[in-house]
Each structure stands twice: as C-alpha cells, then as structure tokens.
Amino acid sequence: MSQNDWKNFLATRNLAPDGETFGDMTGDLKAAHDGTVVAPLTDYAVIRASGEDAASFLHNLLSNDIQNLPPDGVRFAGLCTPKGRLLATFHIWRDGSDLLLALSADIQAAIMKKLSMYILRSKVTLADADVVLIGLTGTEATAVAQKAAGAAPSVMQTANVAGGQILTLGGSRYLLALSQEAAIEAWPKLAALARPVGTAAWRWIEITAGQPRVVAATQEAFVPQMMNMEVPAVGGVTFNKGCYPGQEIVARTQYLGKVKRRMYRANMESMLPPGTDVFTPESGDQHCGALVTVAPSPGGGYECLVVVQSSGAEAGEIHVGKPGGLPRLTLAQLPYAID
C-alpha cells in the first residue's frame, strides 16, 4: 500500500487537502468542545528506531528516560541542541523490539537526519514508519476506544489492537497508531461512534491540555522548562538520568534559578502562525517569547499556547507581532499549575 492511500481515502470522506477540517470548522470545534471526536492526525509523522541499541541510543539523546520504558509505556521527551534549545518533541512507545517516535510531520525528515548523525557504531536503524495516527477524545472517548479498538489503556500506557496500538495520553485523549490498511478498515467504525474532525480541532484540544509541540517555526526557540516539560502533568524531562545534548543547560535552569519564561494558554482575535514573537511593555522592543500552537476556538477567535516572560504575563499585557501591536492576548486557564 502506497504512502498516499490513507490520505486518498480521507479525501473521499471530504477531509480538506490541508487536513484542517471535514468541511464544517464550526461544527468540528463545537463537537471538540461538547462531544466526542476522532481526528486523522495528518500533521504528525512517526519515526521507527530498530536494532538492539535503539533504546540506549535514544536514552542518550533525549530529555526523558527511554532505557527503562516499559513494554506498554509511553514517554514524552525532547531533543535539544547543546545549548538546551528544543529541536523536536516526541511521544515515544515500544512496538515489539522497536521504538516509535511521533513528532510534527514538518520536521520529521530533518530530525531523522539529525539523529542519524549520532548513530556512529550503535546498532540502530532509523526509518520513516508506515504508521498513521488517529486522535480520539471527548466525553465518550473511553467507551469508543473500548468498542472500536477493543482497549482503553491507563494513562501513558499502550495496548495492542488490530493492526497496531492504542495509546492513552491523558485528559481523555487517545492515540491510535495503525498501519494504513488497519486505519482504513477502522475508520468507518470510529466515524460512526465519534464525529470526524480535522487537525485544527485537534490542535485546539492539545492547547486545552497544555500539550506542547515543536514545529519547524519554533525549533531552537525554547528550553524544555519554557514549554512546561518538567511539570509532572506534561512529564517530558527527567533529572535523574545521564547526559544528553543540552542536559547541563536544562539542569542549570532547573536548579540554579527561577524559570523566567513559561508557556501559557491564551485567547486572541486574529490568526498568527507559531513562532510569531510576543512582547510586553517591560520587554520594550525586545521580544520575550513566541507563539507555540495556534488554533481556531469554539468560542470564536483563536486560542494558543504561548511562551512569554512570566512577569509580563502576570501584568496581563501581551502583544503579538510587534510592541504594543494587535492582537493582544488574554490569558486562559491551563489544566495544571506551572509554579
């Protein structure tokens, strides 16, 4: 089966070419807010790491403990530069003796190349995994997972299902990682039990969960703590493992001073892309953060995750794009505490 069969199949179900919606954005967002939805995550991709050194190889490069990942476990982790700046974020789980890494599709090729530079003599092979991802969440998501997939594992755990696996990410968010054939077969049953929505609605769901994601426009913009990755609810950093690129900076940030920039949830009136700089009055002409993730909001306008200087956020005046400019952000509640 070719790489495009899944997308061609979804096109016959009226998914827009950009994957953002099935044709009714307002309905997608309302369902994401009030009901149960299923989303083909066409803006994600998966890397497969194979070989007897795969776990130790990734453990030595990423911000979380991969060596001790249980057979049914899920980890969230980051890949940093030597200066501690994030190049990518991943959800990672085991597929038999292999490891699978889900990341933003727009950086997959570059990250595979970057990781390959570290292989040297390690017995590891990296490849584009022939795996598609489907998100499921909402009020009846657990029941749908049980009925359609046959399993609903505990938080940050996996279970085997027909043609792949199902992961539980927390906050009633499930991730189906399936072969293209299995995804095409499973879709009608999922779509009968939950409303199909596009990637825009899923980004809004990630925003409400406070789930960070590095994309091409935000590579090397943030250290992990700026994206709340050390907060237990996000769980993307461990401080009791060996060295990895950027580890010294990440540890110093944690132990030798308060994190000055944090990731917040916010509302804004107009759409601007991830990576757009933000400003506060105290930062003057110097930006003090950037947009992380942006999505249309069920309540109108747009919502975002934004990294910004905490003192500026507390003052309540955050401008996007230029000092004193519009849109101006209005902070909203994250589902976890960051202090």
BALOBA-1460 file (C-alpha; in Angstrom, 3 decimals):
// residues 339
<rec num="1" residu="m" x="0.000" y="0.000" z="0.000"/>
<rec num="2" residu="s" x="1.458" y="3.388" z="-1.014"/>
<rec num="3" residu="q" x="2.097" y="6.231" z="1.403"/>
<rec num="4" residu="n" x="-0.769" y="8.227" z="-0.111"/>
<rec num="5" residu="d" x="-3.518" y="5.617" z="0.239"/>
<rec num="6" residu="w" x="-4.565" y="6.869" z="3.682"/>
<rec num="7" residu="k" x="-4.790" y="10.485" z="2.534"/>
<rec num="8" residu="n" x="-6.592" y="9.479" z="-0.647"/>
<rec num="9" residu="f" x="-9.070" y="7.525" z="1.434"/>
<rec num="10" residu="l" x="-9.661" y="10.510" z="3.720"/>
<rec num="11" residu="a" x="-10.211" y="12.746" z="0.698"/>
<rec num="12" residu="t" x="-13.132" y="10.508" z="-0.277"/>
<rec num="13" residu="r" x="-14.535" y="11.243" z="3.200"/>
<rec num="14" residu="n" x="-14.315" y="15.014" z="2.469"/>
<rec num="15" residu="l" x="-11.205" y="15.823" z="4.505"/>
<rec num="16" residu="a" x="-9.756" y="19.082" z="3.162"/>
<rec num="17" residu="p" x="-6.395" y="18.817" z="1.333"/>
<rec num="18" residu="d" x="-4.653" y="20.572" z="4.240"/>
<rec num="19" residu="g" x="-6.263" y="18.189" z="6.744"/>
<rec num="20" residu="e" x="-7.722" y="21.056" z="8.782"/>
<rec num="21" residu="t" x="-11.424" y="20.152" z="8.571"/>
<rec num="22" residu="f" x="-14.011" y="17.829" z="7.081"/>
<rec num="23" residu="g" x="-15.810" y="20.884" z="5.692"/>
<rec num="24" residu="d" x="-17.531" y="22.366" z="8.728"/>
<rec num="25" residu="m" x="-14.999" y="24.054" z="11.003"/>
<rec num="26" residu="t" x="-17.674" y="25.475" z="13.312"/>
<rec num="27" residu="g" x="-19.212" y="22.035" z="13.720"/>
<rec num="28" residu="d" x="-15.780" y="20.434" z="14.241"/>
<rec num="29" residu="l" x="-14.953" y="22.855" z="17.052"/>
<rec num="30" residu="k" x="-18.353" y="22.554" z="18.722"/>
<rec num="31" residu="a" x="-18.027" y="18.766" z="18.716"/>
<rec num="32" residu="a" x="-14.484" y="19.006" z="20.110"/>
<rec num="33" residu="h" x="-15.827" y="21.197" z="22.920"/>
<rec num="34" residu="d" x="-19.021" y="19.321" z="23.741"/>
<rec num="35" residu="g" x="-18.846" y="15.800" z="22.370"/>
<rec num="36" residu="t" x="-16.549" y="13.013" z="21.223"/>
<rec num="37" residu="v" x="-14.348" y="13.401" z="18.158"/>
<rec num="38" residu="v" x="-11.941" y="11.372" z="16.057"/>
<rec num="39" residu="a" x="-9.206" y="13.079" z="14.029"/>
<rec num="40" residu="p" x="-6.768" y="11.796" z="11.393"/>
<rec num="41" residu="l" x="-3.525" y="13.432" z="12.515"/>
<rec num="42" residu="t" x="-2.069" y="14.101" z="9.094"/>
<rec num="43" residu="d" x="0.231" y="16.797" z="10.515"/>
<rec num="44" residu="y" x="2.096" y="14.165" z="12.560"/>
<rec num="45" residu="a" x="4.635" y="11.601" z="11.367"/>
<rec num="46" residu="v" x="6.333" y="8.632" z="13.007"/>
<rec num="47" residu="i" x="9.979" y="7.533" z="13.078"/>
<rec num="48" residu="r" x="10.835" y="3.879" z="13.724"/>
<rec num="49" residu="a" x="14.051" y="3.092" z="15.623"/>
<rec num="50" residu="s" x="15.132" y="-0.544" z="15.241"/>
<rec num="51" residu="g" x="18.100" y="-2.530" z="16.471"/>
<rec num="52" residu="e" x="19.473" y="-3.815" z="19.744"/>
<rec num="53" residu="d" x="20.865" y="-0.399" z="20.724"/>
<rec num="54" residu="a" x="17.707" y="1.588" z="19.882"/>
<rec num="55" residu="a" x="16.637" y="2.245" z="23.486"/>
<rec num="56" residu="s" x="20.103" y="3.188" z="24.767"/>
<rec num="57" residu="f" x="20.716" y="5.322" z="21.654"/>
<rec num="58" residu="l" x="17.562" y="7.387" z="22.252"/>
<rec num="59" residu="h" x="18.118" y="7.436" z="26.017"/>
<rec num="60" residu="n" x="21.467" y="9.167" z="25.442"/>
<rec num="61" residu="l" x="19.943" y="11.817" z="23.191"/>
<rec num="62" residu="l" x="16.541" y="12.704" z="24.647"/>
<rec num="63" residu="s" x="15.351" y="14.519" z="27.761"/>
<rec num="64" residu="n" x="13.446" y="11.596" z="29.280"/>
<rec num="65" residu="d" x="14.217" y="8.039" z="30.397"/>
<rec num="66" residu="i" x="13.891" y="5.782" z="27.350"/>
<rec num="67" residu="q" x="16.127" y="2.955" z="28.549"/>
<rec num="68" residu="n" x="13.613" y="1.992" z="31.253"/>
<rec num="69" residu="l" x="10.474" y="2.498" z="29.171"/>
<rec num="70" residu="p" x="8.165" y="-0.456" z="29.965"/>
<rec num="71" residu="p" x="6.844" y="-2.628" z="27.114"/>
<rec num="72" residu="d" x="3.442" y="-0.940" z="27.481"/>
<rec num="73" residu="g" x="4.699" y="2.522" z="28.456"/>
<rec num="74" residu="v" x="4.585" y="5.905" z="26.728"/>
<rec num="75" residu="r" x="7.105" y="8.716" z="27.232"/>
<rec num="76" residu="f" x="7.057" y="12.363" z="26.198"/>
<rec num="77" residu="a" x="10.536" y="13.752" z="25.506"/>
<rec num="78" residu="g" x="12.528" y="16.404" z="23.698"/>
<rec num="79" residu="l" x="15.633" y="16.517" z="21.541"/>
<rec num="80" residu="c" x="17.788" y="19.561" z="22.368"/>
<rec num="81" residu="t" x="20.749" y="21.359" z="20.904"/>
<rec num="82" residu="p" x="23.929" y="21.511" z="23.029"/>
<rec num="83" residu="k" x="22.593" y="24.900" z="24.208"/>
<rec num="84" residu="g" x="19.467" y="23.232" z="25.575"/>
<rec num="85" residu="r" x="17.102" y="24.524" z="22.874"/>
<rec num="86" residu="l" x="14.424" y="22.133" z="21.670"/>
<rec num="87" residu="l" x="14.685" y="20.768" z="18.143"/>
<rec num="88" residu="a" x="11.731" y="18.391" z="18.495"/>
<rec num="89" residu="t" x="9.221" y="16.910" z="20.906"/>
<rec num="90" residu="f" x="8.067" y="13.291" z="20.712"/>
<rec num="91" residu="h" x="5.656" y="10.787" z="22.149"/>
<rec num="92" residu="i" x="7.606" y="7.526" z="22.279"/>
<rec num="93" residu="w" x="6.430" y="3.951" z="22.764"/>
<rec num="94" residu="r" x="7.505" y="0.382" z="22.003"/>
<rec num="95" residu="d" x="6.349" y="-1.711" z="19.066"/>
<rec num="96" residu="g" x="7.800" y="-5.107" z="19.857"/>
<rec num="97" residu="s" x="11.576" y="-4.666" z="19.873"/>
<rec num="98" residu="d" x="11.341" y="-1.326" z="18.017"/>
<rec num="99" residu="l" x="10.630" y="2.153" z="19.316"/>
<rec num="100" residu="l" x="8.211" y="4.553" z="17.613"/>
<rec num="101" residu="l" x="8.535" y="8.340" z="17.880"/>
<rec num="102" residu="a" x="5.601" y="10.581" z="16.919"/>
<rec num="103" residu="l" x="6.512" y="14.169" z="16.034"/>
<rec num="104" residu="s" x="5.343" y="17.064" z="13.900"/>
<rec num="105" residu="a" x="5.405" y="15.994" z="10.246"/>
<rec num="106" residu="d" x="7.087" y="19.191" z="9.060"/>
<rec num="107" residu="i" x="10.291" y="18.348" z="10.944"/>
<rec num="108" residu="q" x="10.410" y="14.572" z="10.567"/>
<rec num="109" residu="a" x="12.935" y="14.429" z="7.706"/>
<rec num="110" residu="a" x="15.298" y="16.921" z="9.343"/>
<rec num="111" residu="i" x="15.115" y="15.157" z="12.713"/>
<rec num="112" residu="m" x="15.799" y="11.749" z="11.171"/>
<rec num="113" residu="k" x="18.889" y="13.253" z="9.548"/>
<rec num="114" residu="k" x="19.944" y="14.861" z="12.842"/>
<rec num="115" residu="l" x="19.501" y="11.646" z="14.830"/>
<rec num="116" residu="s" x="21.371" y="9.679" z="12.166"/>
<rec num="117" residu="m" x="24.445" y="11.833" z="12.770"/>
<rec num="118" residu="y" x="24.724" y="10.320" z="16.264"/>
<rec num="119" residu="i" x="24.456" y="6.649" z="15.263"/>
<rec num="120" residu="l" x="28.195" y="6.058" z="14.621"/>
<rec num="121" residu="r" x="28.765" y="2.468" z="15.764"/>
<rec num="122" residu="s" x="25.437" y="2.000" z="17.506"/>
<rec num="123" residu="k" x="23.319" y="-0.889" z="16.230"/>
<rec num="124" residu="v" x="20.357" y="1.302" z="15.293"/>
<rec num="125" residu="t" x="18.352" y="1.832" z="12.123"/>
<rec num="126" residu="l" x="16.047" y="4.819" z="11.686"/>
<rec num="127" residu="a" x="13.216" y="4.797" z="9.150"/>
<rec num="128" residu="d" x="10.006" y="6.516" z="8.238"/>
<rec num="129" residu="a" x="7.431" y="4.302" z="9.962"/>
<rec num="130" residu="d" x="4.493" y="3.198" z="7.825"/>
<rec num="131" residu="v" x="2.166" y="4.152" z="10.680"/>
<rec num="132" residu="v" x="-0.727" y="6.604" z="10.655"/>
<rec num="133" residu="l" x="-2.030" y="8.346" z="13.758"/>
<rec num="134" residu="i" x="-5.667" y="8.906" z="14.682"/>
<rec num="135" residu="g" x="-6.655" y="11.019" z="17.683"/>
<rec num="136" residu="l" x="-9.724" y="10.264" z="19.791"/>
<rec num="137" residu="t" x="-11.059" y="12.358" z="22.650"/>
<rec num="138" residu="g" x="-14.190" y="13.620" z="24.348"/>
<rec num="139" residu="t" x="-16.904" y="12.681" z="26.795"/>
<rec num="140" residu="e" x="-17.370" y="9.155" z="25.411"/>
<rec num="141" residu="a" x="-13.811" y="8.563" z="24.222"/>
<rec num="142" residu="t" x="-13.108" y="5.695" z="26.610"/>
<rec num="143" residu="a" x="-16.262" y="3.882" z="25.573"/>
<rec num="144" residu="v" x="-15.460" y="4.453" z="21.893"/>
<rec num="145" residu="a" x="-11.924" y="3.156" z="22.386"/>
<rec num="146" residu="q" x="-13.269" y="0.020" z="24.018"/>
<rec num="147" residu="k" x="-15.904" y="-0.550" z="21.362"/>
<rec num="148" residu="a" x="-13.985" y="0.392" z="18.225"/>
<rec num="149" residu="a" x="-10.445" y="-0.602" z="19.167"/>
<rec num="150" residu="g" x="-11.083" y="-3.137" z="21.898"/>
<rec num="151" residu="a" x="-8.908" y="-1.410" z="24.517"/>
<rec num="152" residu="a" x="-8.545" y="1.747" z="26.595"/>
<rec num="153" residu="p" x="-5.241" y="1.509" z="28.497"/>
<rec num="154" residu="s" x="-4.273" y="3.564" z="31.535"/>
<rec num="155" residu="v" x="-2.674" y="6.992" z="31.172"/>
<rec num="156" residu="m" x="0.697" y="6.941" z="29.346"/>
<rec num="157" residu="q" x="0.318" y="3.274" z="28.518"/>
<rec num="158" residu="t" x="-0.344" y="1.309" z="25.334"/>
<rec num="159" residu="a" x="-2.341" y="-1.747" z="24.322"/>
<rec num="160" residu="n" x="-2.179" y="-3.826" z="21.166"/>
<rec num="161" residu="v" x="-5.163" y="-3.598" z="18.825"/>
<rec num="162" residu="a" x="-5.885" y="-4.892" z="15.330"/>
<rec num="163" residu="g" x="-3.210" y="-3.508" z="13.014"/>
<rec num="164" residu="g" x="-1.314" y="-1.510" z="15.629"/>
<rec num="165" residu="q" x="-1.627" y="0.012" z="19.069"/>
<rec num="166" residu="i" x="-3.692" y="2.431" z="21.115"/>
<rec num="167" residu="l" x="-2.037" y="4.929" z="23.485"/>
<rec num="168" residu="t" x="-3.661" y="6.866" z="26.303"/>
<rec num="169" residu="l" x="-2.197" y="10.365" z="26.652"/>
<rec num="170" residu="g" x="-4.325" y="11.693" z="29.499"/>
<rec num="171" residu="g" x="-7.233" y="14.106" z="29.583"/>
<rec num="172" residu="s" x="-9.394" y="11.542" z="27.732"/>
<rec num="173" residu="r" x="-7.003" y="11.750" z="24.768"/>
<rec num="174" residu="y" x="-6.249" y="8.534" z="22.910"/>
<rec num="175" residu="l" x="-3.889" y="7.937" z="20.017"/>
<rec num="176" residu="l" x="-4.363" y="5.076" z="17.581"/>
<rec num="177" residu="a" x="-1.136" y="4.115" z="15.790"/>
<rec num="178" residu="l" x="-2.140" y="1.829" z="12.935"/>
<rec num="179" residu="s" x="-0.961" y="0.517" z="9.610"/>
<rec num="180" residu="q" x="-2.635" y="2.249" z="6.676"/>
<rec num="181" residu="e" x="-4.696" y="-0.874" z="5.946"/>
<rec num="182" residu="a" x="-5.880" y="-1.114" z="9.549"/>
<rec num="183" residu="a" x="-6.658" y="2.607" z="9.694"/>
<rec num="184" residu="i" x="-8.800" y="2.429" z="6.547"/>
<rec num="185" residu="e" x="-10.621" y="-0.571" z="7.972"/>
<rec num="186" residu="a" x="-11.124" y="1.008" z="11.414"/>
<rec num="187" residu="w" x="-12.215" y="4.454" z="10.228"/>
<rec num="188" residu="p" x="-15.885" y="3.689" z="9.406"/>
<rec num="189" residu="k" x="-16.457" y="2.208" z="12.860"/>
<rec num="190" residu="l" x="-14.720" y="5.142" z="14.563"/>
<rec num="191" residu="a" x="-16.619" y="7.671" z="12.449"/>
<rec num="192" residu="a" x="-19.912" y="6.020" z="13.402"/>
<rec num="193" residu="l" x="-19.134" y="6.425" z="17.108"/>
<rec num="194" residu="a" x="-17.430" y="9.843" z="17.167"/>
<rec num="195" residu="r" x="-17.579" y="12.920" z="14.941"/>
<rec num="196" residu="p" x="-14.703" y="13.149" z="12.436"/>
<rec num="197" residu="v" x="-12.778" y="16.413" z="12.787"/>
<rec num="198" residu="g" x="-9.619" y="17.793" z="11.218"/>
<rec num="199" residu="t" x="-6.244" y="18.789" z="12.586"/>
<rec num="200" residu="a" x="-7.426" y="22.295" z="13.550"/>
<rec num="201" residu="a" x="-9.807" y="20.892" z="16.160"/>
<rec num="202" residu="w" x="-7.107" y="18.518" z="17.436"/>
<rec num="203" residu="r" x="-4.675" y="21.424" z="17.864"/>
<rec num="204" residu="w" x="-7.327" y="23.169" z="19.961"/>
<rec num="205" residu="i" x="-7.610" y="20.005" z="22.050"/>
<rec num="206" residu="e" x="-3.822" y="19.995" z="22.556"/>
<rec num="207" residu="i" x="-3.994" y="23.653" z="23.596"/>
<rec num="208" residu="t" x="-6.665" y="22.962" z="26.219"/>
<rec num="209" residu="a" x="-4.499" y="20.101" z="27.520"/>
<rec num="210" residu="g" x="-1.425" y="22.360" z="27.698"/>
<rec num="211" residu="q" x="0.431" y="19.880" z="25.476"/>
<rec num="212" residu="p" x="3.484" y="21.486" z="23.811"/>
<rec num="213" residu="r" x="4.594" y="20.591" z="20.314"/>
<rec num="214" residu="v" x="7.709" y="21.809" z="18.492"/>
<rec num="215" residu="v" x="7.173" y="22.578" z="14.787"/>
<rec num="216" residu="a" x="9.605" y="23.901" z="12.184"/>
<rec num="217" residu="a" x="8.894" y="27.535" z="13.072"/>
<rec num="218" residu="t" x="9.696" y="27.017" z="16.771"/>
<rec num="219" residu="q" x="12.816" y="24.857" z="16.556"/>
<rec num="220" residu="e" x="15.617" y="26.177" z="18.815"/>
<rec num="221" residu="a" x="13.264" y="28.770" z="20.351"/>
<rec num="222" residu="f" x="12.722" y="27.248" z="23.806"/>
<rec num="223" residu="v" x="14.411" y="25.210" z="26.509"/>
<rec num="224" residu="p" x="12.175" y="22.424" z="27.880"/>
<rec num="225" residu="q" x="11.125" y="24.314" z="31.015"/>
<rec num="226" residu="m" x="9.810" y="27.202" z="28.917"/>
<rec num="227" residu="m" x="7.324" y="24.687" z="27.467"/>
<rec num="228" residu="n" x="6.444" y="23.338" z="30.948"/>
<rec num="229" residu="m" x="8.014" y="19.992" z="30.094"/>
<rec num="230" residu="e" x="9.326" y="19.358" z="33.609"/>
<rec num="231" residu="v" x="5.823" y="19.775" z="35.092"/>
<rec num="232" residu="p" x="4.563" y="16.295" z="36.077"/>
<rec num="233" residu="a" x="1.366" y="16.710" z="34.068"/>
<rec num="234" residu="v" x="3.486" y="17.146" z="30.916"/>
<rec num="235" residu="g" x="6.296" y="14.825" z="32.010"/>
<rec num="236" residu="g" x="8.860" y="15.495" z="29.309"/>
<rec num="237" residu="v" x="12.063" y="15.739" z="31.392"/>
<rec num="238" residu="t" x="13.741" y="13.567" z="33.977"/>
<rec num="239" residu="f" x="16.622" y="14.874" z="36.084"/>
<rec num="240" residu="n" x="17.991" y="11.540" z="37.301"/>
<rec num="241" residu="k" x="19.418" y="10.150" z="34.063"/>
<rec num="242" residu="g" x="22.745" y="10.501" z="32.323"/>
<rec num="243" residu="c" x="23.888" y="13.224" z="29.998"/>
<rec num="244" residu="y" x="22.245" y="14.138" z="26.710"/>
<rec num="245" residu="p" x="22.738" y="17.140" z="24.394"/>
<rec num="246" residu="g" x="21.774" y="20.270" z="26.326"/>
<rec num="247" residu="q" x="21.443" y="18.422" z="29.655"/>
<rec num="248" residu="e" x="23.760" y="20.810" z="31.508"/>
<rec num="249" residu="i" x="21.696" y="23.833" z="30.455"/>
<rec num="250" residu="v" x="18.403" y="22.116" z="31.288"/>
<rec num="251" residu="a" x="19.684" y="21.068" z="34.735"/>
<rec num="252" residu="r" x="21.136" y="24.513" z="35.454"/>
<rec num="253" residu="t" x="17.822" y="26.115" z="34.520"/>
<rec num="254" residu="q" x="16.061" y="23.795" z="36.948"/>
<rec num="255" residu="y" x="18.336" y="24.092" z="39.953"/>
<rec num="256" residu="l" x="20.101" y="27.438" z="39.783"/>
<rec num="257" residu="g" x="17.277" y="29.895" z="39.261"/>
<rec num="258" residu="k" x="13.652" y="30.556" z="38.543"/>
<rec num="259" residu="v" x="12.433" y="29.901" z="35.013"/>
<rec num="260" residu="k" x="11.751" y="33.375" z="33.650"/>
<rec num="261" residu="r" x="9.643" y="32.303" z="30.671"/>
<rec num="262" residu="r" x="6.737" y="29.902" z="30.805"/>
<rec num="263" residu="m" x="4.086" y="28.511" z="28.488"/>
<rec num="264" residu="y" x="0.560" y="29.831" z="28.970"/>
<rec num="265" residu="r" x="-2.795" y="29.300" z="27.307"/>
<rec num="266" residu="a" x="-4.382" y="32.405" z="25.796"/>
<rec num="267" residu="n" x="-7.081" y="33.785" z="23.503"/>
<rec num="268" residu="m" x="-6.605" y="36.225" z="20.640"/>
<rec num="269" residu="e" x="-8.813" y="37.772" z="17.988"/>
<rec num="270" residu="s" x="-6.824" y="37.013" z="14.832"/>
<rec num="271" residu="m" x="-4.712" y="34.191" z="13.459"/>
<rec num="272" residu="l" x="-0.917" y="34.368" z="13.501"/>
<rec num="273" residu="p" x="1.407" y="31.390" z="12.992"/>
<rec num="274" residu="p" x="3.564" y="29.549" z="15.535"/>
<rec num="275" residu="g" x="6.911" y="31.235" z="16.024"/>
<rec num="276" residu="t" x="5.455" y="34.764" z="15.906"/>
<rec num="277" residu="d" x="7.212" y="36.906" z="18.530"/>
<rec num="278" residu="v" x="5.359" y="38.329" z="21.520"/>
<rec num="279" residu="f" x="6.108" y="41.482" z="23.516"/>
<rec num="280" residu="t" x="5.202" y="43.043" z="26.851"/>
<rec num="281" residu="p" x="5.625" y="46.672" z="27.980"/>
<rec num="282" residu="e" x="8.574" y="45.753" z="30.195"/>
<rec num="283" residu="s" x="10.372" y="43.984" z="27.338"/>
<rec num="284" residu="g" x="10.198" y="47.097" z="25.161"/>
<rec num="285" residu="d" x="11.371" y="46.456" z="21.608"/>
<rec num="286" residu="q" x="12.833" y="43.065" z="22.520"/>
<rec num="287" residu="h" x="10.553" y="40.064" z="22.117"/>
<rec num="288" residu="c" x="10.094" y="37.987" z="25.273"/>
<rec num="289" residu="g" x="8.617" y="34.809" z="23.823"/>
<rec num="290" residu="a" x="6.677" y="33.383" z="20.896"/>
<rec num="291" residu="l" x="3.520" y="31.562" z="19.905"/>
<rec num="292" residu="v" x="3.778" y="27.776" z="20.236"/>
<rec num="293" residu="t" x="0.495" y="26.385" z="18.888"/>
<rec num="294" residu="v" x="-2.489" y="28.243" z="17.415"/>
<rec num="295" residu="a" x="-5.997" y="27.005" z="16.579"/>
<rec num="296" residu="p" x="-9.476" y="28.414" z="15.973"/>
<rec num="297" residu="s" x="-11.571" y="28.449" z="19.136"/>
<rec num="298" residu="p" x="-15.085" y="27.054" z="19.637"/>
<rec num="299" residu="g" x="-15.935" y="30.354" z="21.325"/>
<rec num="300" residu="g" x="-14.815" y="32.426" z="18.339"/>
<rec num="301" residu="g" x="-11.449" y="33.914" z="17.550"/>
<rec num="302" residu="y" x="-8.372" y="31.817" z="18.243"/>
<rec num="303" residu="e" x="-6.611" y="30.112" z="21.117"/>
<rec num="304" residu="c" x="-2.921" y="29.499" z="21.537"/>
<rec num="305" residu="l" x="-0.149" y="28.219" z="23.698"/>
<rec num="306" residu="v" x="2.417" y="30.969" z="24.099"/>
<rec num="307" residu="v" x="5.810" y="31.150" z="25.785"/>
<rec num="308" residu="v" x="6.234" y="34.550" z="27.404"/>
<rec num="309" residu="q" x="8.170" y="36.170" z="30.227"/>
<rec num="310" residu="s" x="6.253" y="35.318" z="33.389"/>
<rec num="311" residu="s" x="6.397" y="38.813" z="34.851"/>
<rec num="312" residu="g" x="4.843" y="40.173" z="31.675"/>
<rec num="313" residu="a" x="2.146" y="37.511" z="31.716"/>
<rec num="314" residu="e" x="1.293" y="38.375" z="35.316"/>
<rec num="315" residu="a" x="0.933" y="42.027" z="34.334"/>
<rec num="316" residu="g" x="-1.652" y="40.942" z="31.776"/>
<rec num="317" residu="e" x="-0.452" y="42.858" z="28.723"/>
<rec num="318" residu="i" x="0.949" y="40.657" z="25.959"/>
<rec num="319" residu="h" x="1.119" y="41.808" z="22.352"/>
<rec num="320" residu="v" x="1.748" y="39.614" z="19.307"/>
<rec num="321" residu="g" x="3.861" y="40.535" z="16.304"/>
<rec num="322" residu="k" x="5.217" y="43.891" z="17.475"/>
<rec num="323" residu="p" x="5.464" y="46.017" z="20.647"/>
<rec num="324" residu="g" x="2.063" y="47.407" z="21.528"/>
<rec num="325" residu="g" x="0.560" y="45.736" z="18.490"/>
<rec num="326" residu="l" x="-2.560" y="43.690" z="17.896"/>
<rec num="327" residu="p" x="-3.713" y="41.092" z="18.568"/>
<rec num="328" residu="r" x="-3.410" y="41.325" z="22.312"/>
<rec num="329" residu="l" x="-3.545" y="38.089" z="24.270"/>
<rec num="330" residu="t" x="-5.995" y="37.294" z="27.061"/>
<rec num="331" residu="l" x="-4.715" y="34.518" z="29.322"/>
<rec num="332" residu="a" x="-6.865" y="31.440" z="29.911"/>
<rec num="333" residu="q" x="-6.616" y="28.530" z="32.344"/>
<rec num="334" residu="l" x="-4.213" y="25.647" z="31.874"/>
<rec num="335" residu="p" x="-5.248" y="22.270" z="33.330"/>
<rec num="336" residu="y" x="-2.142" y="22.177" z="35.534"/>
<rec num="337" residu="a" x="-0.148" y="24.522" z="37.752"/>
<rec num="338" residu="i" x="3.218" y="25.768" z="36.458"/>
<rec num="339" residu="d" x="4.665" y="27.302" z="39.637"/>
